[in-house]
Amino acid sequence: MSKRKSIGPLYASFPARELGLWLGDKMTKVIASTVCTLLWWGAYYVLLGVVNFNKNTFLEGAKETTVNELFKTDASMIVLGITSVFVCIFVFRTRIGDRQTRKRRR
């Protein structure tokens, strides 16, 4: 009786599978960075609310402003943009959704 041949590890590591794993990892990181950035924007808005409340309460002669006016200033947008970039860099440097490294550790 003839012996059946197997293609073994060659089939298990074909290039399309590796590309799929890589794209899956990157897509997970894009989604995670989007969620984390949106959460950061919410936290930043709340922090601006605290700062605005303290400014309006404790500073004598300070101009009364709303949180939306404070949020839409140029300096606030620059700080929000720079910190959002840092959040995205942090998410991409972490091992969130990194299936390839988990597989290697087993």
C-alpha positions as CSV (number, residue, x, y, z in Angstrom):
1,M,0.0,0.0,0.0
2,S,1.3,3.4,-0.9
3,K,2.1,5.9,1.8
4,R,0.2,9.2,1.7
5,K,2.4,12.3,1.5
6,S,1.8,15.4,3.6
7,I,3.0,18.8,2.9
8,G,3.6,19.5,6.6
9,P,4.8,22.9,7.8
10,L,4.9,24.4,4.3
11,Y,1.1,24.5,4.3
12,A,0.9,25.9,7.9
13,S,3.1,28.9,7.1
14,F,1.9,30.1,3.7
15,P,2.4,33.8,3.0
16,A,-1.3,34.7,2.7
17,R,-1.8,33.4,6.3
18,E,1.0,35.5,7.6
19,L,-0.3,38.5,5.8
20,G,-3.8,37.9,7.2
21,L,-2.4,37.6,10.7
22,W,-0.4,40.9,10.2
23,L,-3.4,42.7,8.8
24,G,-5.6,41.4,11.6
25,D,-3.1,42.6,14.2
26,K,-2.9,46.1,12.7
27,M,-6.7,46.4,12.3
28,T,-7.2,45.5,15.9
29,K,-4.7,48.2,16.9
30,V,-6.4,50.7,14.6
31,I,-9.8,50.0,16.3
32,A,-8.2,50.0,19.8
33,S,-6.4,53.3,19.1
34,T,-9.7,54.8,17.8
35,V,-11.6,53.8,20.9
36,C,-8.8,54.9,23.2
37,T,-8.6,58.3,21.4
38,L,-12.3,58.8,21.8
39,L,-12.1,58.0,25.5
40,W,-9.2,60.4,25.8
41,W,-11.3,63.2,24.1
42,G,-14.1,62.6,26.7
43,A,-11.6,62.7,29.6
44,Y,-10.0,65.8,28.2
45,Y,-13.4,67.5,27.9
46,V,-14.2,66.6,31.5
47,L,-10.8,67.9,32.6
48,L,-11.5,71.2,30.8
49,G,-14.8,71.4,32.6
50,V,-13.0,71.1,36.0
51,V,-10.4,73.7,34.9
52,N,-13.2,76.1,33.7
53,F,-15.2,75.6,36.9
54,N,-12.1,76.4,39.0
55,K,-11.2,79.4,36.8
56,N,-14.7,80.8,37.0
57,T,-15.0,80.1,40.8
58,F,-11.7,81.1,42.2
59,L,-10.2,83.8,39.9
60,E,-11.4,87.3,40.5
61,G,-12.3,89.3,37.4
62,A,-11.9,86.2,35.0
63,K,-14.0,86.3,31.9
64,E,-16.9,83.9,32.2
65,T,-16.6,81.2,29.5
66,T,-18.2,77.9,28.8
67,V,-16.4,74.6,28.4
68,N,-17.2,74.5,24.7
69,E,-15.6,77.9,24.2
70,L,-12.5,76.7,26.1
71,F,-12.5,73.4,24.1
72,K,-12.5,75.2,20.7
73,T,-9.6,77.5,21.4
74,D,-6.4,77.0,19.3
75,A,-4.2,76.0,22.2
76,S,-6.7,73.4,23.4
77,M,-6.9,71.9,19.9
78,I,-3.1,71.7,19.6
79,V,-2.9,70.0,23.0
80,L,-5.7,67.6,22.1
81,G,-4.0,66.8,18.8
82,I,-0.6,66.2,20.3
83,T,-1.9,64.0,23.1
84,S,-4.1,62.1,20.7
85,V,-1.0,61.2,18.6
86,F,0.7,60.1,21.8
87,V,-2.3,57.8,22.6
88,C,-2.2,56.3,19.2
89,I,1.6,55.7,19.4
90,F,1.2,54.1,22.8
91,V,-1.5,51.7,21.5
92,F,0.5,50.7,18.5
93,R,3.6,50.0,20.7
94,T,1.7,47.7,23.0
95,R,0.9,44.1,22.3
96,I,-2.8,44.5,21.9
97,G,-4.2,41.9,19.6
98,D,-0.7,40.6,18.7
99,R,-1.6,37.0,17.7
100,Q,1.8,36.3,16.2
101,T,3.7,36.9,19.4
102,R,1.2,34.9,21.5
103,K,1.7,32.0,19.1
104,R,5.5,32.1,19.4
105,R,5.4,32.1,23.2
106,R,3.5,28.8,23.3
